[in-house]
Amino acid sequence: MSEHDDERVRAHVFVSGTVQGVYYRANTRDAARERGVDGWVRNLDDGRVEAVFEGPAAAVESMVEWCHTGSPAADVADVTVEYEEPAGEDTFTVRR
């Protein structure tokens, strides 16, 4: 493992497709906690899901990849990612 893998990064993700009403947020929370990733996830009024993942680079990348499939009932059409400066998230929550 390189030093870069331990670097803390933040990914701001927007997921579109059939991603609301299919337990996408709950599955995202569980997947993030399994990987030790902090941040949050919420539904947007336009039908997308928005999430922030913060943690070790390798774990955050794993979550970004996970978003392309998401929960078993989801049908993901697109995932957009913007990388930002970490903001000190310290848990993972589902926002309403």
Contact map, one row per residue, 1 for C-alpha under 8 A:
111010000000000000000000000000000000000000000000000000000000000000000000000000000000000000000000
111111000000000000000000000000000000000000000000000000000000000000000000000000000000000000000000
111111100000000000000000000000000000000000000000000000000000000000000000000000000000000000000000
011111100000000000000000000000000000000000000000000000001000000000000000000000000000000000000000
111111100000000000000000000000000000000000000000000000011100000000000000000000000000000000000000
011111110000000000000000000000000000000000000000000000011100000000000000000000000000000000000000
001111111000000000000000000000000000000000000000000000111000000000000000000000000000000000000000
000001111100000000000000000000000000000000000000000001111000000000000000000000000000010000000000
000000111110000000000000000000000000000000000000000001111001000000000000000000000011110000000000
000000011111000000000000000000000000000000000000000111100001000000000000000000000011111000000000
000000001111100000000000000000000000000000000000000111000001000100000000000000001111000000000000
000000000111110000000000000000000000000000000000011110000000000000000000000000001111000000000000
000000000011111000000000000000000000000000000000011110000000000100000000000000111100000000000000
000000000001111100000000000000000000000000000001111000000000000000000000000000111000000000000000
000000000000111110100000000000000000000000000001110000000000000000110000000111110000000000000000
000000000000011111100000000000000000000000000011100000000000000000000000000111100000000000000000
000000000000001111100000000000000000000000000011000000000000000000000000011111000000000000000000
000000000000000111110100000000000000000000000010000000000000000000000000011110000000000000000000
000000000000001111111111000000000000000000000011100000000000000000000000011100000000000000000000
000000000000000001111111000000000000000000100011100000000000000000000000010000000000000000000000
000000000000000000111111000000000000000000000000000000000000000000000000000000000000000000000000
000000000000000001111111000000000000000000000000000000000000000000000011110000000000000000000000
000000000000000000111111111000000000000000000000000000000000000000000010100000000000000000000000
000000000000000000111111111100000000000000000000000000000000000000000110010000000000000000000000
000000000000000000000011111110000000000011100000100000000000000000000000000000000000000000000100
000000000000000000000011111111000000000000000000000000000000000000000000000000000000000000000100
000000000000000000000011111111100000000000000000000000000000000000000110000000000000000000000000
000000000000000000000001111111110000000010000000000000000000000000100110000000000000000000000000
000000000000000000000000111111111000000110000000000000000000000000000000000000000000000000011100
000000000000000000000000011111111100000000000000000000000000000000000000000000000000000000000000
000000000000000000000000001111111110000000000000000000000000001000000000000000000000000000000000
000000000000000000000000000111111111110000000000000010000000001000000000000000000000000000010000
000000000000000000000000000011111111110000000000000000000000000000000000000000000000000000010000
000000000000000000000000000001111111100000000000000000000000000000000000000000000000000000000000
000000000000000000000000000000111111100000000000000000000010001000000000000000000000000000000000
000000000000000000000000000000011111110000000000000000100010000000000000000000000000000000000000
000000000000000000000000000000011111111000000000000011110011000000000000000000000000000000110000
000000000000000000000000000000011001111100000000000111100000000000000000000000000000000011110000
000000000000000000000000000000000000111110000000001111000000000000000000000000000000000011111000
000000000000000000000000000010000000011111000000001110000000000000000000000000000000000000011110
000000000000000000000000100110000000001111100000111100000000000000000000000000000000000000001110
000000000000000000000000100000000000000111110000111000000000000000000000000000000000000000000111
000000000000000000010000100000000000000011111011110000000000000000000000000000000000000000000011
000000000000000000000000000000000000000001111111110000000000000000000000000000000000000000000000
000000000000000000000000000000000000000000111111000000000000000000000000000000000000000000000000
000000000000000000000000000000000000000000011111000000000000000000000000000000000000000000000000
000000000000000111110000000000000000000000111111100000000000000000000000000000000000000000000000
000000000000011110110000000000000000000000111111110000000000000000000000000000000000000000000000
000000000000011100110000100000000000000011110011111000000000000000000000000000000000000000000000
000000000001111000000000000000000000000011110001111100000000000000000000000000000000000000000000
000000000001110000000000000000000000001111000000111110000000000000000000000000000000000000000000
000000000111100000000000000000000000011110000000011111000000000000000000000000000000000000000000
000000000111100000000000000000010000111100000000001111100001001000000000000000000000000000000000
000000011110000000000000000000000000111000000000000111110001000000000000000000000000010110000000
000000111100000000000000000000000001110000000000000011111011000000000000000000000000000000000000
000011111000000000000000000000000000100000000000000001111111000000000000000000000000000000000000
000111111000000000000000000000000000000000000000000000111111100000000000000000000000000000000000
000011000000000000000000000000000000000000000000000000011111110000000000000000000000000000000000
000000000000000000000000000000000011100000000000000000111111111000000000000000000000000000000000
000000001110000000000000000000000000100000000000000011111111111100000000000000000000000000000000
000000000000000000000000000000000000000000000000000000001111111110000000000000000000000000000000
000000000000000000000000000000000000000000000000000000000111111111000000000000000000000000000000
000000000000000000000000000000110010000000000000000010000011111111100000000000000000000000000000
000000000010100000000000000000000000000000000000000000000001111111110000000000001000000000000000
000000000000000000000000000000000000000000000000000000000000111111111000000000000000000000000000
000000000000000000000000000000000000000000000000000000000000011111111100000000000000000000000000
000000000000001000000000000100000000000000000000000000000000001111111100000100100000000000000000
000000000000001000000000000000000000000000000000000000000000000111111100000101100000000000000000
000000000000000000000000000000000000000000000000000000000000000011111111011100000000000000000000
000000000000000000000001001100000000000000000000000000000000000001111111010100000000000000000000
000000000000000000000111001100000000000000000000000000000000000000001111110000000000000000000000
000000000000000000000100000000000000000000000000000000000000000000001111110000000000000000000000
000000000000000000000110000000000000000000000000000000000000000000000011111000000000000000000000
000000000000000011110101000000000000000000000000000000000000000000001111111100000000000000000000
000000000000000011100000000000000000000000000000000000000000000000001000111110000000000000000000
000000000000001111100000000000000000000000000000000000000000000000111100011111100000000000000000
000000000000001111000000000000000000000000000000000000000000000000000000001111100000000000000000
000000000000001110000000000000000000000000000000000000000000000000010000000111110000000000000000
000000000000111100000000000000000000000000000000000000000000000000110000000111111000000000000000
000000000000111000000000000000000000000000000000000000000000000000000000000001111100000000000000
000000000011110000000000000000000000000000000000000000000000000100000000000000111110000000000000
000000000011100000000000000000000000000000000000000000000000000000000000000000011111000000000000
000000001111000000000000000000000000000000000000000000000000000000000000000000001111100000000000
000000001111000000000000000000000000000000000000000000000000000000000000000000000111110000000000
000000001100000000000000000000000000000000000000000000000000000000000000000000000011111000000000
000000011100000000000000000000000000000000000000000001000000000000000000000000000001111110000000
000000000100000000000000000000000000000000000000000000000000000000000000000000000000111110000000
000000000000000000000000000000000000000000000000000001000000000000000000000000000000011111000000
000000000000000000000000000000000000011000000000000001000000000000000000000000000000011111110000
000000000000000000000000000000000000011000000000000000000000000000000000000000000000000111110000
000000000000000000000000000000000000111000000000000000000000000000000000000000000000000011111000
000000000000000000000000000010011000111100000000000000000000000000000000000000000000000011111100
000000000000000000000000000010000000001110000000000000000000000000000000000000000000000000111110
000000000000000000000000110010000000000111000000000000000000000000000000000000000000000000011111
000000000000000000000000000000000000000111100000000000000000000000000000000000000000000000001111
000000000000000000000000000000000000000001100000000000000000000000000000000000000000000000000111
